[in-house]
Amino acid sequence: MRIVRVATIPFVVLHHLEGQIRASIATGHEVFVVTSHGEGFERIRSLGVAGVVAVGIAREI
């Protein structure tokens, strides 16, 4: 199965979704990540995902 995980910032992927992503890969799923380009973006590939896509996410405070 192909799975796409979407998060607003790389921090969420690396600190909140890492376990789920690794478990999905370990059970044979192909995982892709879509997130904004920010601190930690390049480290996402080290999780073993099939692909990482950066998207611009505009935010206002």
Steps between C-alpha positions, in 0.01 A plus 500: 500500500618854433458741790543878496557677831443876495631737767534877513862494621782241499512502883162323511626229266823444690360513853135393483463282191839325488383187680192463281703556184767246597235244597320546168824452306590195709170335408563552130322827423644769275492830693525850356517823703368843402605792721635853485869556447652589834739388770532122489360458149813325370497256796159361401663287229696316771170345616505285187203663329445449128485874436479844659324797342536859621203731461464866584268552793410862569437582864381814675524585866 
